[in-house]
Amino acid sequence: MITGELKNKVDAIWDTIWTGGITSPTTVMEQITYLMFMKLLDDNQTKAEATANAIGVSLKNKVFDEGICVISENPHVETNYDNLRWHIFHNFDPETMFNNIQQYVFPFIKQIGGGKDTAFSRYMKDTVFLIPTAKVLAKVVDGIDDMDMNNKDIMGDIYEYLLGKMAAGGDNGQFRTPRHIINMIVELMKPNLKDKVLDPAMGSAGFLISSAEYVEDKYNKELLKKDNAEYFKKGMFSGFDTDQSMLRIGAMNMMLHGVEDPNIKYQDSLSSDNDERDSYTLIMANPPFKGNVFAEEISKDILALCNTKKTELLFVSLFVKMLEVGGRCASIVPDGVLFGSSKAHKQIRQELIENQKLIAVISMPSGVFKPYAGVSTAVLIFSKTNSGGTDKVWFYDMKADGYSLDDKRSPIVHNDIPDIISRFNNLTEEANRDRTEQSFMVDKQEIVDNDYDLSINKYKKVEYKAVEYPPTEEIMANIWKLEEQINAEMKELEKLLSK
């Protein structure tokens, strides 16, 4: 989460574009993303060139080659590759830079991929460069230059903040999940190079990107093997969404993280158009919490598990269907999923407990999604077995996530996330924890007896401690003594004022 000077810099970039006449938050976000993408493409190649020079090899698969580049949108347009690179054109005068980006750079990034049908090419082909004037462009370029975008943590914070501003403006707020919560879930699920990872409500691809970063960090040596590298770039990650803007942003985001051709596509995951079943080993998602869908459009096998129009329940049903046997899922759900009394609510909880293996329920405080939403949420973790297997369920009562739970969300010392990750990795040691603790195990039968209720307060014990107060006579004596002292001091004050 960004604060202070960096926040002011991002706000200034946003306000510059807004003042220039672009007032749609989604469009502002897209235009900033295109420019950041241009810079990061150049920064990434500059670093790769420096590494290649240091070890005395030639760099292959360059985005920016040498010599003349033909812009495919118009065969008669060509320019030198150097003019397409940020570190070159950001020194141009505003008018020259504006014309260069509009005529050459922007058309060039749309043709990246060499005409292949990739996620990036599919969702970039309809993009339009909308920065209105050279003056506005120059200010935005200067603003982006002033930020350290090569620091992954800072870059992630900037992107999250931009998505937050878009949500505050009323566009696509449902797609924003705090990055540290995404990272926590990825740390819990431990994606590996044998996984096929899906987010069927991907938004800006936060779960996919965090998964890619995790795999790069944990399996960097394995990724040196050609087959593993190819799978990482083209086969490991999938994401669906129904918003073209989010698909573009997600595709760019994935490409910048080394995933050249993820299976990102426009699709209503709940509809009968989505026929992928038993296909994924790992699903991580924060699906839409609110809203209903048309019953006639919902896939029939999803309704068979949970007959409802509520999207938060339908998505959990979808996860069960799309996972292969042995696959696992971690999904953020609103608290109502845990204890809702409708037939559909009970139906989906019973499915997870009786027919699959429910592993954990992590309750999160209501402030986690502030200032954009105040809903209380939880993380459900389960694996698909189709034959049951739930024995005990681990509950954790998260009280703090490292940030204040008000609208400001300022950093604080208290943070339960490291403890959650540590305890989840050692669940056998949780068996003897008392119900008064922050985490504990609950037997399946007890959950069944409670009508499959998964709210932590149903099982948590409150420890009451007796508090002893002084006798009434002693309290009254102290009050009289205080009153006498006040009267004496009032008289002294009165004497001083009368002099």
Secondary structure by P-SEA (a helix, b strand, c coil): ccccaaaaaaaaaaaaaaaaccccaaaaaaaaaaaaaaaaaaaaaaaaaaaaaaacccccccccccccccccccccbbbbcccccccccccccaaaaaaaaaccaaaaaaacccccccaaaaaacccccccccaaaaaaaaaaaaacccccaaaaaaaaaaaaaaaaaacccccccccaaaaaaaaaaacccccccccccccccaaaaaaaaaaaaaacccccccaaaaaaaacccbbbbbccaaaaaaaaaaaaaaccccccccccccccccccccccccbbbbccccccccccccccaaaaaacccccaaaaaaaaaaaaccccccbbbbbcccccccccaaaaaaaaaacccbbbcbbbbbcccccccccbbbbbbbbbbbcccccccbbbbbbccccccccccccccccccaaaaaaaaaaccccccccccccccccccaaaaaaacccccccccbbbbbbbbbbccaaaaaaaaaaaaaaaaaaaaaaaaaaac
